[in-house]
Amino acid sequence: LSVAYDMPTLMGYDPGHSLSVGEVGKCGVNVFHMGDMETLFKDIDLGKVSVSQTINGPAIILLAFYIAVAEQKGVSASNLKGTLQNDILKEFIAQKEWIFPPKPSMKLITDMLTYCTEKMPLYNTISVSGYHIREAGSTAVQELAFTLADGFTYLEHGIRAGLDVDSFAPRISFFFNSHLDFFEEIAKYRAARRIWARRLKEKYGAKNERSMMLRFHTQTAGCSLTAQQPEINIARTSFQAMAAVLGGTQSLHTNSMDETIALPSEKAAEIALRTQQLIAYETGVTNVVDPLGGSWFLEKLTDEMEEKTEEYFSEIDDLGGVIPAIEQGYQQREISKSASIYQDKIDNNKRVVVGVNKFINDEKEIDIPILEIDTRAEQSQMEKLDQLIKNRDQQQVKDSLKQIIETCQSGDNLMPLIINAAKSYCTLGEIVDAMKTEFGEWQENSVF
């Protein structure tokens, strides 16, 4: 089961906040307190179902809501299965949905990593995401280098917190993009596995083979799809999905043809699903591990991808590591340059995009059904917020938030305190505001 949250939830705002207006429930589910999580998982056995949550900045709070609801259902944290995206470094680099500055954000990551390693052995605490880096305009090499560098940074913070690398590395996963250069994408996945395995063994001293295995999910490239002649996007997605499968992905998401226009309609989503099923059941390509291995062309591409990635690692190391590089805007500038070069090639017809700068259909564009999001969800959530405040124990809420502030100051692990706050029905926004009093907010400087 996969859960995507809406923008107010991703940014740590309650429905009543001025910045939430018009956004509640638009690109995902709105969850601002434990009661919403109870509703979300009503009649779902959390002891059996694995739940993936796309959440980053306030991930520690949504995880706390999830744990609290599970315990309410009689399921202990030790039996919970699932994955938390929880990749704040890529937010600073590309997606821009952050709350706190990098250093306190990494403290929250480390708190979750420690808590889950000790108490949630079946849970994957981090899914390191290159997808958003690529969507922001990076090259394949930049996606690979910046993503793996982020992964190594999480490893280092876990080790510094006193964790044995083999106790948590096997449960770190990855999330990559599959773009349009077919062979380059396959080489990227192959190089990723080689680099991860080598560094885990040689630099971080991993002994468990599972620590050295780079497990990854792939999503086809939303940024490559076009609003012009949208049905062509079905073919684009098919080639991208095939590249991901040939590259060894363990999990796959195929985008819908209406990706550039709106959230997918039911028909568009069904076509995307059938694309995966066709690859899985009709092509036979899933019967072979690394089917293109040994091709001189692909092996050369893989070697080149690995060499260029190592060059980026050296540049990041020279800047003091991933976090200092982010603070200096290094990754952001590199991506911005690449995005500009890519767009310039399209604008000047040096790169063909079918239906956009070549093979243009001058006739009326094909109309496809567009999904409309019901605006009543926002009013409903506002009413629930009013009822929550009236019915909960306000003193218990104040005490819980005070303990969070004190723990932010002491540096102790925040996870148990935030779980207690969740059980007291503190809201997402209240918990975020409590942490902001000590951690502050992140404001990115211009990258130019």
HUMOVEN-V45740 format. One record per residue. N is the residue number from 1. RES is the residue in one small letter. SS is DSSP state (H for helix, E for strand, C for the rest). PHI is phi in radians with two decimals (* if undefined). Layout:
N/RES/SS/PHI + N/RES/SS/PHI
This chain:
1/l/C/* + 2/s/E/-2.03 + 3/v/E/-2.12 + 4/a/E/-1.91 + 5/y/E/-1.73 + 6/d/C/-1.39 + 7/m/H/-1.09 + 8/p/H/-1.00 + 9/t/H/-1.13 + 10/l/H/-1.06 + 11/m/H/-1.68 + 12/g/C/1.43 + 13/y/C/-1.95 + 14/d/C/-1.33 + 15/p/C/-1.01 + 16/g/C/-1.38 + 17/h/C/-1.26 + 18/s/H/-1.04 + 19/l/H/-1.36 + 20/s/H/-1.54 + 21/v/C/-1.02 + 22/g/C/1.45 + 23/e/C/-2.02 + 24/v/C/-1.17 + 25/g/C/1.34 + 26/k/C/-1.41 + 27/c/C/-2.06 + 28/g/C/2.91 + 29/v/E/-1.47 + 30/n/C/-1.65 + 31/v/C/-2.26 + 32/f/C/-2.08 + 33/h/C/-2.79 + 34/m/H/-1.06 + 35/g/H/-1.07 + 36/d/H/-1.11 + 37/m/H/-1.18 + 38/e/H/-1.07 + 39/t/H/-1.11 + 40/l/H/-1.05 + 41/f/C/-1.89 + 42/k/C/-1.05 + 43/d/C/1.18 + 44/i/C/-1.91 + 45/d/C/-1.43 + 46/l/C/-1.26 + 47/g/C/-1.36 + 48/k/C/-2.03 + 49/v/C/-1.59 + 50/s/C/-1.50 + 51/v/E/-2.06 + 52/s/E/-1.76 + 53/q/E/-2.11 + 54/t/E/-1.56 + 55/i/C/-2.70 + 56/n/C/-2.31 + 57/g/C/-0.89 + 58/p/C/-1.74 + 59/a/H/-1.01 + 60/i/H/-1.09 + 61/i/H/-1.35 + 62/l/H/-1.14 + 63/l/H/-1.12 + 64/a/H/-1.11 + 65/f/H/-1.01 + 66/y/H/-1.11 + 67/i/H/-1.12 + 68/a/H/-1.10 + 69/v/H/-1.17 + 70/a/H/-1.06 + 71/e/H/-1.10 + 72/q/H/-1.09 + 73/k/C/-1.48 + 74/g/C/1.53 + 75/v/C/-1.86 + 76/s/C/-1.32 + 77/a/H/-1.01 + 78/s/H/-1.16 + 79/n/H/-1.77 + 80/l/C/-1.32 + 81/k/C/-2.10 + 82/g/E/2.70 + 83/t/E/-2.43 + 84/l/E/-1.89 + 85/q/C/-1.05 + 86/n/C/0.93 + 87/d/C/-1.89 + 88/i/H/-1.30 + 89/l/H/-1.11 + 90/k/H/-1.22 + 91/e/H/-1.14 + 92/f/H/-1.14 + 93/i/H/-1.38 + 94/a/H/-2.42 + 95/q/H/-1.46 + 96/k/C/1.26 + 97/e/C/-1.80 + 98/w/C/-1.89 + 99/i/C/-2.25 + 100/f/C/-1.68 + 101/p/C/-1.09 + 102/p/H/-0.98 + 103/k/H/-1.15 + 104/p/H/-1.12 + 105/s/H/-1.09 + 106/m/H/-1.22 + 107/k/H/-1.11 + 108/l/H/-1.13 + 109/i/H/-1.04 + 110/t/H/-1.15 + 111/d/H/-1.05 + 112/m/H/-1.15 + 113/l/H/-1.06 + 114/t/H/-1.14 + 115/y/H/-1.06 + 116/c/H/-1.22 + 117/t/H/-1.11 + 118/e/H/-1.44 + 119/k/H/-2.13 + 120/m/C/-2.30 + 121/p/C/-1.16 + 122/l/C/-1.72 + 123/y/E/-1.82 + 124/n/E/-1.66 + 125/t/C/-1.40 + 126/i/E/-2.41 + 127/s/E/-2.02 + 128/v/E/-1.30 + 129/s/E/-1.98 + 130/g/C/-1.58 + 131/y/H/-0.93 + 132/h/H/-1.26 + 133/i/H/-1.11 + 134/r/H/-1.21 + 135/e/H/-1.09 + 136/a/C/-1.32 + 137/g/C/2.09 + 138/s/C/-1.26 + 139/t/C/-1.42 + 140/a/H/-1.08 + 141/v/H/-1.12 + 142/q/H/-1.12 + 143/e/H/-0.98 + 144/l/H/-1.14 + 145/a/H/-1.15 + 146/f/H/-1.20 + 147/t/H/-1.20 + 148/l/H/-1.14 + 149/a/H/-1.07 + 150/d/H/-1.09 + 151/g/H/-1.04 + 152/f/H/-1.13 + 153/t/H/-1.15 + 154/y/H/-1.12 + 155/l/H/-1.01 + 156/e/H/-1.13 + 157/h/H/-1.18 + 158/g/H/-1.13 + 159/i/H/-1.13 + 160/r/H/-1.12 + 161/a/C/-1.39 + 162/g/C/1.74 + 163/l/C/-1.52 + 164/d/C/-1.30 + 165/v/H/-1.00 + 166/d/H/-1.30 + 167/s/H/-1.44 + 168/f/H/-2.36 + 169/a/H/-1.03 + 170/p/H/-1.10 + 171/r/H/-1.92 + 172/i/E/-1.71 + 173/s/E/-2.07 + 174/f/E/-2.28 + 175/f/E/-2.45 + 176/f/E/-1.94 + 177/n/E/-1.65 + 178/s/E/-2.14 + 179/h/C/-1.70 + 180/l/C/-1.64 + 181/d/C/-1.39 + 182/f/H/-0.90 + 183/f/H/-1.29 + 184/e/H/-1.06 + 185/e/H/-1.15 + 186/i/H/-1.08 + 187/a/H/-1.08 + 188/k/H/-1.05 + 189/y/H/-1.16 + 190/r/H/-1.17 + 191/a/H/-1.15 + 192/a/H/-1.03 + 193/r/H/-1.13 + 194/r/H/-1.15 + 195/i/H/-1.12 + 196/w/H/-1.06 + 197/a/H/-1.07 + 198/r/H/-1.15 + 199/r/H/-1.19 + 200/l/H/-1.06 + 201/k/H/-1.34 + 202/e/H/-1.51 + 203/k/C/-1.65 + 204/y/C/-1.77 + 205/g/C/1.21 + 206/a/C/-1.17 + 207/k/C/-1.92 + 208/n/C/-1.39 + 209/e/H/-1.03 + 210/r/H/-1.13 + 211/s/H/-1.15 + 212/m/H/-1.53 + 213/m/C/-1.49 + 214/l/C/-1.56 + 215/r/C/-1.62 + 216/f/E/-2.53 + 217/h/E/-1.78 + 218/t/E/-2.24 + 219/q/E/-2.16 + 220/t/E/-1.14 + 221/a/C/-1.39 + 222/g/H/-1.07 + 223/c/H/-1.22 + 224/s/H/-1.54 + 225/l/C/-1.47 + 226/t/C/-2.18 + 227/a/C/-1.34 + 228/q/C/-1.30 + 229/q/C/0.77 + 230/p/C/-1.04 + 231/e/C/-1.15 + 232/i/H/-1.10 + 233/n/H/-1.06 + 234/i/H/-1.08 + 235/a/H/-1.20 + 236/r/H/-0.97 + 237/t/H/-1.09 + 238/s/H/-1.11 + 239/f/H/-1.12 + 240/q/H/-1.14 + 241/a/H/-1.12 + 242/m/H/-1.10 + 243/a/H/-1.06 + 244/a/H/-1.09 + 245/v/H/-1.18 + 246/l/H/-1.13 + 247/g/C/-1.46 + 248/g/C/1.73 + 249/t/C/-1.09 + 250/q/C/-1.59 + 251/s/E/-2.65 + 252/l/E/-2.52 + 253/h/E/-2.16 + 254/t/C/-1.84 + 255/n/C/-1.26 + 256/s/C/-1.54 + 257/m/C/-1.14 + 258/d/C/-1.68 + 259/e/C/-0.93 + 260/t/C/-1.42 + 261/i/C/-1.91 + 262/a/C/-2.88 + 263/l/C/-1.08 + 264/p/C/-1.15 + 265/s/C/-1.29 + 266/e/H/-1.08 + 267/k/H/-1.17 + 268/a/H/-1.10 + 269/a/H/-1.14 + 270/e/H/-1.14 + 271/i/H/-1.07 + 272/a/H/-1.07 + 273/l/H/-1.15 + 274/r/H/-1.11 + 275/t/H/-1.05 + 276/q/H/-1.07 + 277/q/H/-1.13 + 278/l/H/-1.09 + 279/i/H/-1.09 + 280/a/H/-1.22 + 281/y/H/-1.92 + 282/e/H/-2.01 + 283/t/C/-1.53 + 284/g/C/1.40 + 285/v/H/-1.25 + 286/t/H/-1.41 + 287/n/H/-1.46 + 288/v/C/-2.21 + 289/v/C/-1.46 + 290/d/C/0.85 + 291/p/C/-1.11 + 292/l/C/-1.72 + 293/g/C/-1.05 + 294/g/C/1.77 + 295/s/C/-1.15 + 296/w/H/-1.06 + 297/f/H/-1.15 + 298/l/H/-1.21 + 299/e/H/-1.11 + 300/k/H/-1.13 + 301/l/H/-1.06 + 302/t/H/-1.12 + 303/d/H/-1.07 + 304/e/H/-1.13 + 305/m/H/-1.08 + 306/e/H/-1.17 + 307/e/H/-1.09 + 308/k/H/-1.19 + 309/t/H/-1.16 + 310/e/H/-1.09 + 311/e/H/-1.11 + 312/y/H/-1.14 + 313/f/H/-1.00 + 314/s/H/-1.11 + 315/e/H/-1.12 + 316/i/H/-1.14 + 317/d/H/-1.06 + 318/d/H/-1.10 + 319/l/C/-1.52 + 320/g/C/1.83 + 321/g/C/2.00 + 322/v/H/-1.09 + 323/i/H/-1.18 + 324/p/H/-1.02 + 325/a/H/-1.13 + 326/i/H/-1.07 + 327/e/H/-1.10 + 328/q/C/-1.58 + 329/g/C/1.33 + 330/y/H/-1.10 + 331/q/H/-1.09 + 332/q/H/-1.07 + 333/r/H/-1.16 + 334/e/H/-1.08 + 335/i/H/-1.16 + 336/s/H/-1.06 + 337/k/H/-1.09 + 338/s/H/-1.13 + 339/a/H/-1.09 + 340/s/H/-1.15 + 341/i/H/-1.11 + 342/y/H/-1.06 + 343/q/H/-1.17 + 344/d/H/-1.09 + 345/k/H/-1.14 + 346/i/H/-1.18 + 347/d/H/-1.08 + 348/n/C/-1.80 + 349/n/C/1.06 + 350/k/C/-1.52 + 351/r/C/-2.27 + 352/v/C/-1.43 + 353/v/C/-2.13 + 354/v/E/-1.04 + 355/g/C/1.59 + 356/v/C/-1.90 + 357/n/C/-2.09 + 358/k/E/-2.72 + 359/f/C/1.00 + 360/i/C/-1.35 + 361/n/C/-1.62 + 362/d/C/-1.36 + 363/e/C/-1.32 + 364/k/C/-1.01 + 365/e/C/-1.10 + 366/i/C/-1.18 + 367/d/C/-1.50 + 368/i/C/-2.18 + 369/p/C/-1.08 + 370/i/C/-1.97 + 371/l/C/-1.30 + 372/e/C/-1.82 + 373/i/C/-1.59 + 374/d/C/-1.18 + 375/t/C/-1.45 + 376/r/H/-1.20 + 377/a/H/-1.04 + 378/e/H/-1.12 + 379/q/H/-1.10 + 380/s/H/-1.06 + 381/q/H/-1.17 + 382/m/H/-1.10 + 383/e/H/-1.16 + 384/k/H/-1.12 + 385/l/H/-1.10 + 386/d/H/-1.07 + 387/q/H/-1.14 + 388/l/H/-1.03 + 389/i/H/-1.10 + 390/k/H/-1.27 + 391/n/H/-1.74 + 392/r/C/-1.53 + 393/d/C/-1.45 + 394/q/H/-1.15 + 395/q/H/-1.16 + 396/q/H/-1.11 + 397/v/H/-1.11 + 398/k/H/-1.06 + 399/d/H/-1.12 + 400/s/H/-1.11 + 401/l/H/-1.19 + 402/k/H/-1.10 + 403/q/H/-1.12 + 404/i/H/-1.11 + 405/i/H/-1.05 + 406/e/H/-1.11 + 407/t/H/-1.28 + 408/c/H/-1.04 + 409/q/H/-1.30 + 410/s/H/-1.38 + 411/g/C/1.56 + 412/d/C/-1.24 + 413/n/C/-1.18 + 414/l/C/-1.45 + 415/m/H/-0.99 + 416/p/H/-1.08 + 417/l/H/-1.20 + 418/i/H/-1.28 + 419/i/H/-1.09 + 420/n/H/-1.09 + 421/a/H/-1.13 + 422/a/H/-1.07 + 423/k/H/-1.19 + 424/s/C/-1.50 + 425/y/C/1.12 + 426/c/C/-1.16 + 427/t/C/-1.53 + 428/l/H/-0.95 + 429/g/H/-1.10 + 430/e/H/-1.16 + 431/i/H/-1.18 + 432/v/H/-1.06 + 433/d/H/-1.09 + 434/a/H/-1.09 + 435/m/H/-1.24 + 436/k/H/-1.10 + 437/t/H/-1.06 + 438/e/H/-1.80 + 439/f/H/-1.53 + 440/g/C/1.33 + 441/e/C/-2.13 + 442/w/C/-1.67 + 443/q/C/-2.11 + 444/e/C/-1.36 + 445/n/C/-1.36 + 446/s/C/-1.03 + 447/v/C/-1.48 + 448/f/C/-1.91
